[in-house]
């Protein structure tokens, strides 16, 4: 069996363990902080957003380290440090501790673990990249579906500190040893080629030595993938339009998820059941996201990614409108379904577009900048929702304002076809 498929499983596990730093997990703890420390929702949102912003600004540095040190070493270090960050979060007793904890779990979990997983798989696949990334995304799907209800259960039956301790132990016991012993950086390290291809007369090759930094795989119809440096990529219009595109879902999804229980309560659901309803919506989201990932992987391998992205943003507009209209359990179920479907397509398109446009050689640096944009977007997501709630006493105004961004994203995606070097 081609070792790339083992890498897919490991990368999926990496996405799963990015969960403790993802908003769908952190958001479950917010009400506990409000109840125990009497901090306002806007205050916690500001700490979270500021910490996320600083974490995002650090990700371009992480991306360069991935290119320099390799995925195996970086995944080992990051998984261990994320465990330590979880233990830190379990000890929080003051705002400054919460700020540092938010920074660490966002940098190491939502940022670095996701960056490492989504840049490792494209090293091993070119023609089957969509399929491989769709299978990898299963780890994130399971994480987003499992962590909210599991965290809720731990908090209700034990306490919120136990939830963080659980994930710290799990990271050290599972992810850390797998990263140390099983990850390989790229197929060339094992004398293999991406997609397990064969080139007549060659057993292996090193794409860094090929003329003009091009990776040429010749088998009947042939495959061509051009490597761009970060500087070269940044000189293209497509790079900046894509950065704008990936920032929008990060901001919207984080704002929605961080305040999901509060939004459901605002929409008229009983306060005592709003948290469980929010967790249920995220579970539905996860269930729908998996088949959407698989379908998106097939479609993205066959059609132009920027056109797919343009259609995906129409889906984000529908999500926004659905939040405005949700008023009963049926519409809440529909919200979870459409939210999961659209994000399933987006996660695959986002994973494919960067290596497809700019190649494998400097993917860590390029995706590091993209992840910085995404994390910055997610940093600003919760803040306006929190202030809108405190100022207006609800979310209607901020949800109406937010509808403009999916429209802009669709236009930007349509105007960003693959650049030619």
Residue pairs with C-beta under 8 A, 6 or more apart in sequence:
2 192
2 195
2 196
3 124
3 184
3 187
3 190
3 192
4 121
4 124
4 125
4 132
4 187
4 192
4 194
4 195
4 196
5 132
6 182
7 120
7 121
7 124
7 183
7 184
8 121
8 124
8 132
8 135
8 136
10 120
10 178
10 179
10 182
10 183
11 116
11 117
11 118
11 120
11 121
11 136
11 139
12 117
12 135
12 136
12 137
12 138
12 139
12 140
13 139
13 174
13 175
13 178
14 75
14 79
14 113
14 114
14 116
14 117
14 120
14 139
14 175
14 179
15 113
15 114
15 117
15 118
15 136
15 137
15 139
15 140
15 143
16 139
16 140
16 142
16 143
17 79
17 82
17 109
17 113
17 143
17 170
17 171
17 174
17 175
18 109
18 110
18 113
18 114
18 117
18 140
18 143
19 25
19 109
19 143
19 144
19 146
19 147
19 167
20 26
20 82
20 85
20 86
20 105
20 109
20 147
20 164
20 167
20 171
21 82
21 85
21 105
21 106
21 107
21 108
21 109
21 110
21 111
21 113
22 109
22 110
22 143
22 144
22 147
23 110
23 253
23 254
23 257
23 258
23 378
23 381
23 382
24 143
24 144
24 147
24 148
24 257
24 282
25 143
25 147
25 148
25 151
26 48
26 102
26 105
26 258
27 148
27 257
27 258
27 259
27 260
27 261
27 278
28 147
28 148
28 151
28 152
28 155
28 163
28 275
28 279
29 151
29 155
29 160
29 163
29 164
30 41
30 44
30 258
31 261
31 275
32 155
32 159
32 160
33 39
33 44
33 92
33 98
33 160
34 40
34 41
34 44
36 160
39 95
40 390
41 259
41 262
41 386
41 389
41 390
42 386
42 387
42 389
42 390
43 95
44 98
44 386
45 258
45 259
45 382
45 383
45 385
45 386
45 387
46 383
46 386
47 95
47 98
47 99
47 102
48 102
48 258
48 379
48 382
49 379
49 380
49 381
49 382
49 383
50 99
50 379
51 99
51 100
51 101
51 102
51 103
51 106
51 379
52 102
52 103
52 106
52 110
52 254
52 375
52 376
52 378
52 379
53 375
53 376
53 379
53 380
54 103
54 107
55 103
55 106
55 107
55 110
55 111
55 375
55 379
56 106
56 111
56 371
56 372
56 373
56 374
56 375
56 376
56 378
56 379
57 372
57 376
58 107
58 111
58 372
59 107
59 111
59 112
59 115
59 368
59 369
59 371
59 372
59 375
60 365
60 368
60 369
60 372
61 368
62 74
62 107
62 111
62 112
62 115
62 368
62 371
63 115
63 119
63 364
63 365
63 366
63 367
63 368
63 369
63 371
64 364
64 365
64 368
65 74
65 364
66 74
66 115
66 116
66 119
66 364
66 365
66 368
67 362
67 363
67 364
67 365
70 185
71 116
71 119
71 120
71 123
71 183
71 185
72 179
72 180
72 183
72 184
72 185
74 112
74 116
75 113
75 116
75 120
75 175
75 179
75 183
76 176
76 179
76 180
76 183
78 108
78 112
78 113
78 116
79 113
79 171
79 172
79 175
79 176
79 179
80 171
80 172
80 176
81 104
81 108
82 104
82 105
82 108
82 109
82 112
82 113
82 171
83 167
83 168
83 169
83 171
83 172
83 176
84 104
84 168
85 101
85 104
85 105
85 108
85 109
85 168
86 105
86 164
86 165
86 167
86 168
86 171
87 164
87 165
87 168
88 97
88 100
88 101
88 104
89 101
89 104
89 105
89 164
90 161
90 162
90 163
90 164
90 165
90 168
91 97
91 161
92 98
92 101
106 375
106 378
110 375
110 378
111 371
111 375
114 140
114 371
115 364
115 367
115 368
115 371
117 136
117 139
118 133
118 136
118 351
118 367
119 355
119 363
119 364
119 367
120 183
120 185
121 129
121 132
121 133
121 136
121 351
122 129
122 132
122 133
122 351
122 354
122 355
122 360
122 363
123 185
123 186
123 187
123 194
123 360
123 363
124 132
124 186
124 187
124 194
124 195
125 131
125 132
125 133
125 194
125 195
126 194
126 195
126 215
126 217
126 223
126 225
127 194
127 195
127 223
127 301
128 195
128 301
129 301
129 352
129 355
129 356
130 296
130 297
130 298
130 299
130 300
130 301
130 348
130 352
131 297
131 298
131 301
132 297
133 297
133 348
133 351
133 352
134 293
134 294
134 296
134 297
134 298
134 348
135 294
135 297
136 351
137 289
137 290
137 293
137 344
137 347
137 348
137 351
138 290
138 293
140 289
140 347
141 286
141 289
141 290
141 293
141 344
142 286
143 286
144 282
144 285
144 286
144 289
145 282
145 283
145 285
145 286
145 287
146 286
148 278
148 279
148 282
148 283
149 279
149 280
149 283
151 163
152 275
152 276
152 279
154 160
154 162
154 163
154 166
155 162
155 163
184 190
186 360
187 193
187 194
187 196
188 204
188 205
188 206
188 207
191 203
191 204
192 204
193 199
193 204
193 205
193 217
194 215
194 217
194 360
195 217
197 217
197 219
197 223
198 219
199 205
199 217
199 218
199 219
200 218
207 213
207 214
207 215
207 227
207 360
207 361
208 361
210 216
212 226
213 226
213 227
213 359
213 361
214 224
214 225
214 226
214 227
215 224
215 225
215 226
215 227
215 359
215 360
215 361
216 222
216 223
216 224
217 223
217 224
217 225
225 355
225 356
225 359
225 360
226 359
226 421
227 358
227 359
227 360
227 361
227 362
228 357
228 358
228 359
228 362
228 366
228 421
229 362
229 365
230 362
230 365
230 366
230 369
232 421
233 239
233 357
233 358
233 362
233 366
234 240
234 369
236 419
237 415
237 416
237 419
238 306
238 357
238 416
238 417
238 418
238 419
239 357
239 358
239 419
241 412
241 413
241 415
241 416
242 353
242 354
242 357
242 370
242 412
242 413
242 416
243 369
243 370
243 373
244 373
244 408
244 409
244 412
245 309
245 313
245 409
245 412
245 413
245 416
246 350
246 370
246 373
246 374
246 377
247 373
247 374
247 376
247 377
248 313
248 316
248 377
248 405
248 406
248 408
248 409
249 316
249 343
249 346
249 377
249 409
250 373
250 374
250 375
250 376
250 377
250 378
250 381
251 377
251 378
251 380
251 381
251 405
252 316
252 319
252 320
252 381
252 402
252 405
252 406
253 343
253 378
253 381
254 377
254 378
254 379
254 381
254 382
255 381
255 382
255 384
255 385
255 398
255 402
256 263
256 319
256 323
256 339
256 381
256 385
257 282
258 381
258 382
258 385
259 382
259 385
259 386
259 389
259 395
260 278
260 281
260 282
261 274
261 275
261 277
261 278
262 274
262 389
262 395
263 278
263 323
263 385
263 395
264 274
264 277
264 278
264 281
264 326
264 332
265 271
265 274
266 389
266 394
266 395
267 326
267 327
268 327
269 277
269 332
277 329
277 332
280 332
280 336
281 332
281 333
281 335
281 336
281 339
282 336
283 336
284 333
284 336
284 337
284 340
285 336
285 337
285 339
285 340
285 343
286 340
287 340
288 336
288 337
288 339
288 340
288 341
288 344
289 340
289 341
289 343
289 344
289 347
290 344
291 344
292 340
292 341
292 342
292 343
292 344
292 345
293 344
293 345
293 347
293 348
295 344
295 345
296 308
296 344
296 345
296 347
296 348
296 349
297 348
299 308
299 345
300 308
300 348
300 349
300 352
301 352
304 417
304 418
305 349
305 352
305 353
305 356
305 418
306 353
306 413
306 414
306 416
306 417
306 418
307 413
307 414
308 345
308 349
309 346
309 349
309 353
309 409
309 413
309 416
310 410
310 411
310 413
310 414
311 410
312 342
312 345
312 346
312 349
312 413
313 406
313 407
313 409
313 410
313 413
314 406
314 410
315 338
315 341
315 342
315 345
316 342
316 346
316 405
316 406
316 409
317 403
317 406
317 407
317 410
318 338
318 342
319 335
319 338
319 339
319 342
320 399
320 402
320 403
320 406
321 403
322 331
322 334
322 335
322 338
322 339
323 335
323 395
323 399
324 396
324 399
324 400
325 331
326 332
326 335
354 363
354 366
354 367
354 370
355 363
356 418
357 418
357 419
358 366
384 398
384 401
385 395
385 398
388 394
388 395
388 397
388 398
389 395
392 398
